[in-house]
Amino acid sequence: MKYALPFLFALFVLIACGKKSAERETKSADSVMVSDSVPASRVLAVDSLTEDEIFDMVMALPEVKERSAYVDKESKGERHLAPLLYGSPDANDNYYWVKVGEDNGTNFVTHFHFYVYPNRSIRYYDAANDTVMDLSAWRERLKASSDKSKILN
């Protein structure tokens, strides 16, 4: 069991490196495709955001800050929320999928899912209901569920 975490980390690094290598393969300059699956026009739009910018945008959301403070407090500073880039734009989806969660020592426990678009807009992904909504709709839903819980208590 004590070797599981280093093994998983090494596997993650190898997979990530392999994905980056595949993404770097390019066709000739006169081709309209930059890689086997991503048109040049999509790559130019996506390249305007760095991973750090994406993470900073998500971690700056008030809901994420609030949850992060809660996790820090409840774990007495032992656990912290962190962003994880779960998906990048491709031919089908023009957004970055960012999970925000905590490493509990065994698993990465996801607290939030966000889609970050090249135009810097952010949408919330509700994994339980498989729905995507803009942040204002998500906040309204949070407020409504918070109001219901106050009535029930």
C-alpha positions as CSV (number, residue, x, y, z in Angstrom):
1,M,0.0,0.0,0.0
2,K,2.8,2.4,0.8
3,Y,4.0,2.1,-2.8
4,A,0.6,2.8,-4.3
5,L,0.9,6.6,-4.2
6,P,4.4,6.8,-5.8
7,F,3.3,4.3,-8.4
8,L,0.1,6.3,-9.2
9,F,2.1,9.5,-9.4
10,A,4.6,8.0,-11.8
11,L,1.8,6.6,-13.9
12,F,0.1,10.0,-14.0
13,V,3.4,11.7,-15.1
14,L,3.9,9.1,-17.9
15,I,0.4,9.5,-19.2
16,A,0.7,13.3,-19.1
17,C,4.0,13.2,-20.9
18,G,2.6,10.9,-23.6
19,K,-0.4,13.2,-24.1
20,K,1.9,16.2,-24.5
21,S,4.1,14.3,-27.0
22,A,1.0,13.4,-29.1
23,E,-0.2,17.0,-29.0
24,R,3.1,18.3,-30.3
25,E,2.9,16.2,-33.5
26,T,2.1,18.7,-36.3
27,K,1.3,18.4,-39.9
28,S,2.9,20.5,-42.7
29,A,2.7,24.3,-42.6
30,D,0.2,24.4,-45.5
31,S,-2.2,22.1,-43.6
32,V,-5.2,23.6,-41.9
33,M,-4.9,21.3,-38.9
34,V,-2.3,21.9,-36.2
35,S,-2.6,18.3,-34.8
36,D,-4.6,15.3,-35.8
37,S,-7.7,16.5,-34.2
38,V,-7.5,20.2,-33.4
39,P,-8.1,22.9,-36.1
40,A,-5.6,25.8,-36.1
41,S,-8.3,28.3,-35.4
42,R,-9.3,26.5,-32.2
43,V,-5.7,26.2,-31.0
44,L,-5.1,30.0,-31.4
45,A,-8.1,30.8,-29.3
46,V,-7.1,28.3,-26.6
47,D,-3.5,29.3,-26.4
48,S,-4.5,32.7,-24.9
49,L,-4.9,31.1,-21.5
50,T,-2.2,29.5,-19.4
51,E,-2.9,26.8,-16.9
52,D,-1.9,29.2,-14.1
53,E,-4.4,31.8,-15.3
54,I,-7.1,29.1,-15.5
55,F,-6.4,27.9,-12.0
56,D,-6.2,31.5,-10.6
57,M,-9.6,32.3,-12.1
58,V,-11.3,29.3,-10.6
59,M,-9.6,29.6,-7.2
60,A,-10.6,33.3,-7.0
61,L,-14.4,32.4,-7.1
62,P,-16.0,33.3,-3.8
63,E,-17.6,29.9,-3.4
64,V,-14.2,28.2,-3.9
65,K,-12.5,30.6,-1.4
66,E,-15.3,29.9,1.1
67,R,-15.0,26.1,0.7
68,S,-11.2,26.3,0.8
69,A,-11.3,28.2,4.2
70,Y,-13.8,25.6,5.5
71,V,-11.6,22.6,4.5
72,D,-8.5,24.3,6.0
73,K,-10.4,25.0,9.2
74,E,-12.0,21.6,9.6
75,S,-8.8,19.7,8.8
76,K,-6.8,22.0,11.1
77,G,-4.6,23.0,8.2
78,E,-3.8,19.5,7.0
79,R,-5.9,19.5,3.9
80,H,-6.3,22.2,1.2
81,L,-8.4,22.6,-1.9
82,A,-6.4,22.5,-5.1
83,P,-7.4,22.7,-8.8
84,L,-6.8,19.8,-11.2
85,L,-6.9,20.2,-15.0
86,Y,-9.1,17.3,-15.9
87,G,-9.7,18.1,-19.6
88,S,-8.4,20.4,-22.3
89,P,-10.0,21.8,-25.4
90,D,-10.2,19.4,-28.3
91,A,-12.2,19.0,-31.5
92,N,-15.4,18.4,-29.6
93,D,-15.2,20.6,-26.6
94,N,-13.8,24.2,-26.5
95,Y,-13.2,24.4,-22.8
96,Y,-10.9,23.4,-20.0
97,W,-12.4,21.1,-17.4
98,V,-11.1,22.0,-14.0
99,K,-11.9,20.0,-10.8
100,V,-11.3,21.6,-7.5
101,G,-10.9,19.2,-4.6
102,E,-8.7,17.9,-1.8
103,D,-6.3,15.1,-1.5
104,N,-7.5,13.1,1.6
105,G,-4.5,10.9,1.6
106,T,-6.2,8.2,-0.4
107,N,-8.2,9.9,-3.1
108,F,-8.7,13.3,-4.8
109,V,-12.1,14.3,-3.5
110,T,-13.8,16.7,-5.9
111,H,-15.8,19.6,-4.5
112,F,-16.4,21.5,-7.7
113,H,-16.3,21.1,-11.5
114,F,-15.9,24.1,-13.7
115,Y,-15.6,24.6,-17.5
116,V,-13.3,27.5,-18.4
117,Y,-13.6,28.8,-21.9
118,P,-10.9,30.7,-23.9
119,N,-13.0,33.9,-23.6
120,R,-12.4,33.6,-19.8
121,S,-16.0,32.7,-19.0
122,I,-16.6,30.1,-16.4
123,R,-19.5,27.7,-16.2
124,Y,-20.3,25.2,-13.4
125,Y,-20.8,21.5,-14.2
126,D,-23.2,19.7,-12.0
127,A,-21.9,16.1,-12.2
128,A,-24.8,14.6,-10.2
129,N,-27.3,15.9,-12.7
130,D,-25.1,16.1,-15.7
131,T,-25.9,19.7,-16.4
132,V,-23.9,22.8,-17.2
133,M,-24.9,26.3,-16.0
134,D,-23.5,29.8,-15.9
135,L,-22.3,31.0,-12.5
136,S,-25.3,33.2,-11.9
137,A,-27.7,30.3,-12.3
138,W,-25.5,28.1,-10.1
139,R,-25.4,30.8,-7.4
140,E,-29.2,31.2,-7.5
141,R,-29.5,27.4,-7.1
142,L,-27.1,27.5,-4.2
143,K,-29.0,30.3,-2.6
144,A,-32.3,28.5,-3.0
145,S,-31.0,25.3,-1.5
146,S,-29.4,27.3,1.4
147,D,-32.8,29.0,2.0
148,K,-34.6,25.6,2.1
149,S,-32.1,24.1,4.6
150,K,-32.6,27.2,6.9
151,I,-36.4,26.5,6.8
152,L,-35.9,22.8,7.6
153,N,-33.6,23.5,10.6
